[in-house]
Amino acid sequence: MQKKIIAALVAIIVIVAAVGAVFIMNPSLFSTTPSTARNIKIGLVAGSKSSVGPDMDRAARLAVDEINNAGGIFVSEWNTKVNITLVTVDTEDDSPGKGVAPVTRAIEEDGVDLLIGGYSSAGTLANEVVAIESRVPYIITGASNQLVTRRGPQGNYGGLNATDPTRIEDAEGMSYMFHYCTTTYHYSRTVVDFFAEVMKPMVAPDRDFRLAIIYRNDAFGKGVVAASEYWIQNESLPISVVIKRPVETSALSFQTDLTAIKEAKPDAVYVVDNPDRTPEIVKEGIVDVGLKSVYINIENNEDPMFYTLIARNGDKQLLESKFAPYAGPPYYIPLIGTYVENYQERYNLVPGMMGADTYDAFFIAKDAIERAGTIDKAKVRDAIETTSMDQLLIMTETGKIEFSTGVDYHEISPLTFVEQLLWNEAAGECRPVVVWPESVPGVGTIKQADFVLPEGYEPGSP
């Protein structure tokens, strides 16, 4: 009898030890989900009437479904996984006057835990103030003016003078803003470096390269002009900006400005506008004004609307970009191929660049919340600041998604490149090839072809 009792005690001890080991390995099996657990609310700040808002919305829904279908986001404070609820924050045309009220509603009425998006620089500079004051983390994926994260003390106020109304004195509030986007300083450097390294030796070997800039008269356009002139001076590039023509955001015709640019005799024209107007500027320049030059357009035009509208006028013209869904396969990052395939299968469209930034941001948010272990906004902010993920759709200098805490406050270090558009008869549209640079760190060769001058190109002259 004593032996049976001892054996039973040994069996009980073994069972208790086994259960204890399982508990240590996976405590969630023995705990209940707190009643406070709920879906995480993420607001997508995008304009349904803007040129790229629909692409951002499609990309966001794709990311949310992928995350939810994979089980959601694990919140250790609740000891469970929960799904994302996407809250639409429609800023309509994304102008300053249209964005503040929707963001306010998302924060005060919908109770969002985090915001993602923002497109126009002027609109985002206005609507982010609500998030700053409310201490809501905001991963900005569109506004390229660096002030969206540098306008506070951490970024030395972006160089703004003490009386500028754009300045933000609230250092803590600014710490909730993150910029997952190329800034005007990133891509303008790529543009002027390309002209100095590739085009100048071809068309102006014995003189300065003559550059014209036609730009939206808003924070976006002005930021590009300032950045271009900064890099020309900072790198002592042999480039002269011979004319700068601002155009109002309401303008529908550009012939007067393009005629003035033609008279300035540039070697190239830097077009700073959105996918709905950039093709018209290029068309009027080539066809109506007869300005047979090289036109370089900015990455926000990497969008189906742009390719449809620019048609044959885009042949041999240039596009600065950081995401090239039309230039493959093969793709320089395999994930791009997967994203393009999934996006096309769901929407029967090729994705645009703005959606790519937005898609990535949802996975950045997931990673931060899981590391924070909570949806406490201050702790999520801290986790976003310490992000160190492998790059996703957007290439970075280190191959990692990381946010700086220097003067370039809460910015990433993206890599950009230059594509040349070529007319594709089968597609009935232009298709791009990467022409510069040859390679990038961590990825290798990305160049697909040499740059060639457009037919009928006319160089500038002093």
Secondary structure, DSSP 8 states (H G I E B T S, - for coil): -HHHHHHHHHHHHHHHHHHHHHHHH-GGGGS---TT---EEEEEEE-TTSSSHHHHHHHHHHHHHHHHHTT-EEETTTTEEE-EEEEEEE-TT--HHHHHHHHHHHHHTS--SEEEE--SHHHHHHHHHHHHHHT--EEE-S---THHHHSSGGGGGGG--TT-TT----HHHHTTEEE-S--HHHHHHHHHHHIIIIIHHHH-TTS-EEEEEEEESSHHHHHHHHHHHHHHHHTT-SEEEEEEEEE-TT----HHHHHHHHHT--SEEEEE--TTTHHHHHHIIIIIS---SEEEE-GGG-SHHHHHHHGGGGTT-EEEES--TTS-SS-SSHHHHHHHHHHHHHHSS---HHHHHHHHHHHHHHHHHHHHTS--HHHHHHHHHT--EE--SS-BSSSEE----SSSTTB--B--EEEEEEEETTTTEEEEEEEE-SEETTTEE---S-----TT------
